[in-house]
Amino acid sequence: QLAWSMSQLTPVPYFVFKNLSPWSLVNKIVETLKTNQGRNNLPCLGADGIERKHLEPTKFSFWMANNAPFTEAERLSLLKMNSTLERLVFINKAVQKLTAEPDFICCSLCRSRFTSVTNVFTVGGAEGSTSTYVNDHGYIHQITTLRSVNTRRIAFEGRPCTHNR
């Protein structure tokens, strides 16, 4: 309705408003997430997922930047974007890519696939599925919670310890 009204008042055609308005992009992303049911490390929009107040385009774009499976570089890029529309277009493309093809999580050194992104989940009460921590030596670690991994493709170094608990 709004898209049609805007197209009548401006030289911009209807299809541009229909496909690239912030509200229509939010609706596209929400529909994809609802049918995805939290798979591929994407936020779930079920009972314990996003709240209705986050569906306003600007708030939603920042909520997705925080809760969707983006790298730290992508998150920083999203936060630097001055336009809600630009953020939503980026997020929509990422969501479409993540739901279109199976993706794997690989070792950054040897590229060995040790799990699928479908094994990523959010722990109850957590803010998203990925968190960032800094250890005593100043090293930054990005931690992702996984349901399962192929233990033949990973190696543990050192003995378990409780030093940083």
C-alpha positions in Angstrom: 0.0 0.0 0.0 2.7 2.5 1.0 4.9 1.4 -2.0 2.0 2.2 -4.4 1.3 5.5 -2.8 4.9 6.6 -2.9 5.3 5.5 -6.6 2.3 7.8 -7.4 3.9 10.8 -5.7 7.5 10.4 -7.0 9.2 9.5 -10.3 10.5 6.3 -8.7 8.6 3.3 -10.1 6.4 1.0 -7.9 8.7 -2.1 -8.1 11.6 -0.1 -6.6 9.5 0.8 -3.6 8.1 -2.7 -3.4 11.4 -4.5 -3.5 13.8 -2.0 -1.8 11.8 -0.3 0.9 13.2 -1.0 4.4 9.9 -2.5 5.5 9.7 -4.9 2.5 13.2 -6.1 3.1 12.4 -6.7 6.8 9.4 -8.7 5.7 11.5 -10.8 3.2 14.1 -11.5 5.9 11.5 -12.3 8.5 9.7 -14.7 6.2 12.9 -16.5 5.3 13.8 -16.8 9.0 10.4 -18.1 9.9 10.6 -20.9 7.4 14.2 -21.6 8.2 13.4 -22.4 11.9 16.8 -21.4 13.2 18.9 -23.6 10.9 22.2 -22.5 9.4 23.2 -20.5 12.5 20.4 -17.9 11.7 18.3 -16.4 14.5 15.1 -18.2 15.1 11.9 -16.1 15.0 9.9 -18.6 17.1 8.5 -18.1 20.6 12.0 -17.4 22.1 13.3 -15.5 19.1 13.0 -11.9 18.1 10.5 -9.6 19.9 8.0 -7.6 17.9 9.6 -4.3 18.9 12.7 -5.3 16.8 10.8 -5.4 13.6 11.2 -1.7 13.0 13.7 -1.6 10.1 16.6 0.3 11.9 16.3 -1.7 15.1 15.8 -5.0 13.2 19.0 -4.3 11.1 21.1 -3.8 14.2 19.4 -6.8 15.9 20.3 -9.0 12.9 23.9 -7.6 12.8 24.3 -8.8 16.4 22.5 -12.1 16.1 23.1 -13.4 12.6 26.3 -15.4 11.8 28.5 -12.6 10.5 32.3 -12.4 10.9 33.7 -9.6 13.0 34.7 -7.8 9.8 31.2 -8.1 8.4 29.7 -6.9 11.7 32.0 -3.9 11.7 31.1 -3.2 8.1 27.4 -3.3 9.0 27.9 -1.0 12.0 29.8 1.5 9.8 26.9 1.7 7.3 24.9 4.9 7.7 21.9 3.7 5.8 19.3 1.2 7.2 18.5 0.3 3.7 22.1 -0.6 2.9 22.3 -2.7 6.1 19.1 -4.5 5.2 20.2 -5.2 1.6 23.5 -6.7 2.9 21.6 -8.8 5.6 19.0 -10.0 3.1 21.7 -11.2 0.6 23.5 -13.0 3.5 20.3 -14.6 4.7 19.4 -15.7 1.2 22.9 -17.2 0.7 22.8 -19.0 4.0 19.4 -20.6 3.4 20.1 -21.5 -0.2 23.1 -23.7 0.1 24.5 -26.0 2.8 27.6 -24.4 4.3 30.4 -25.8 6.4 32.5 -24.5 9.1 36.2 -25.1 8.3 39.5 -24.7 10.0 41.0 -21.3 9.1 44.5 -22.9 8.7 43.9 -26.2 6.8 40.3 -25.6 5.5 39.3 -29.0 6.9 35.5 -29.2 7.2 34.6 -30.3 10.7 30.9 -29.4 11.0 28.0 -27.9 9.1 26.4 -24.5 10.0 23.2 -26.4 10.7 24.9 -27.7 13.9 25.3 -24.1 15.3 22.7 -23.2 17.9 22.0 -20.5 20.5 22.2 -21.4 24.2 19.1 -20.3 26.1 19.5 -16.8 27.5 22.5 -16.0 25.3 22.6 -13.0 22.9 23.1 -14.9 19.6 25.1 -18.0 18.8 28.6 -16.4 18.7 30.4 -14.5 21.4 33.8 -12.8 21.5 36.2 -13.1 24.5 39.6 -11.8 25.3 42.0 -13.9 27.3 44.6 -12.8 29.9 47.2 -12.4 27.1 45.0 -10.1 25.0 44.1 -12.6 22.3 40.6 -12.3 21.0 38.6 -15.6 20.6 35.3 -15.8 18.8 33.4 -18.7 20.3 30.5 -20.5 18.5 28.3 -23.1 20.2 27.9 -26.4 18.1 25.7 -29.4 18.5 28.2 -31.8 17.1 31.6 -31.9 15.2 33.5 -34.5 13.3 36.0 -35.4 16.0 38.2 -37.1 13.4 38.8 -33.7 11.8 39.8 -31.7 14.9 42.7 -31.9 17.3 42.9 -30.6 20.8 46.1 -29.0 22.1 47.1 -29.1 25.7 45.1 -30.4 28.6 41.7 -29.0 29.7 42.0 -26.3 32.4 39.8 -24.1 34.4 42.2 -21.2 34.6 39.9 -18.7 32.7 36.6 -19.6 34.3 
